[in-house]
Amino acid sequence: MQTRFSPTQLADPGVAASEQILRKCVHCGFCTATCPTYVLLGDELDSPRGRIYLIKEMLENDRPATAEVVTHVDRCLSCLACMTTCPSGVHYQHLIDHARMHVERTYRRPLHERVLRGLLAWTLPFPGRFRAALALAALARPFALLLPRRVRAMLELTARRAPANAASVSHAGVVPAQGTRRARVALLLGCVQNVLDPEINAATIRLLTRAGAEVVSVPGCCGSIVHHLGRERESHSLAASLIERLHAELERGLDAIVVNASGCGTQVKDYGFIFRDDAVLAAKAAAVSAKARDVTEALAELGLPPVTLRGAPAVAYHSACSMQHGQKLDAGPRKLLREAGFEVREIAEGHLCCGSAGTYNVLQPEIATRLRERKLANVARTGAPLVATGNIGCITQLAVSAAVPVVHTVQLLDWATGGPAPVGMEEVVADRSAH
């Protein structure tokens, strides 16, 4: 793609990076076949190629975002399926991120939009605030039908609550390896996941220590939620704080920084790019990114602990977009599940997003719901009695109307190697025992 940025424009590092991305696009249109919004809506401007044109015109002419641009940028899920498909190596992730920041700097949204987005950014990254919001949501749920569609969407999603007896890992701490220590790793505790389902972190620690790793728990939000809202200042503040804590652990000696929410993992692995021009944090951010591993990557390196579960059920594996497209991890989680004794069944249209995408299922509930129901229809065709995935956003999104339990991959691996069965799988466990 030909570009016409001026030398003055290219002096801006963000513009310079986006210009290089734009020049790689050859208009081939391969991305349209795998873009969820184009598949659903059939509008060229709701495809990556169409959005690239809009972003190019906006940035090249150095003009504020228009309502049309905002509509189509907002509809992008950032699922990054287009990056997996693109034969030219267009780094759409960085381009859409830049576009979102430009939108937030130059476009004044309607008041109700500003309030909703501000509330999400103020609440979700902070576990204490999020817990309080969930308590208020429980009070509002009986009146859901009287509320606006987006508020109803939030109430639907927050209906999934961790059981009262779920283990909570919310503070920094060290858990020693079982037996001989073979590695020392830091586990990012995160924000939303540790409130909605803290048992995921507990299962991760059990599994990693069983595999011979000493686990250091590190609290804090990675900043991805507000990053995808285009709120650069807040996302950088959250990320910078986490980078400092993780780098301090790196200096004490770490073999890996483990992340068990793939959306967060994609963000942490991109810190090196995000902070590339930060005089204070560039080197630290790059070091953190270099050590970041999804939990399934860490387990592949450590080796799965001995399997004790017999007669494991079949499982439909949903590969989160941030896992398969963002981190290019697709075969590894399936391989671990098979090693643990599970029969892994493939979900048709596995490349398509489930509609979660951070806060997308709140901000774009109609499209998100269509994608969820499409995904669940494909899940049902597998006949599997449960679904596994590696991202809390997908778990929360699918669980709203799934006919079978939706659990984290690490919970199944923990169960197979001596841990408890995941909460919510009572019928699956009973059926397995009956046979």
Order of alpha helices (4+ residues) and beta strands (2+ residues): alpha-alpha-alpha-alpha-alpha-alpha-alpha-alpha-alpha-alpha-beta-beta-alpha-alpha-beta-alpha-alpha-beta-alpha-alpha-alpha-beta-alpha-beta-alpha-beta-alpha-alpha-beta-alpha-beta-alpha-alpha
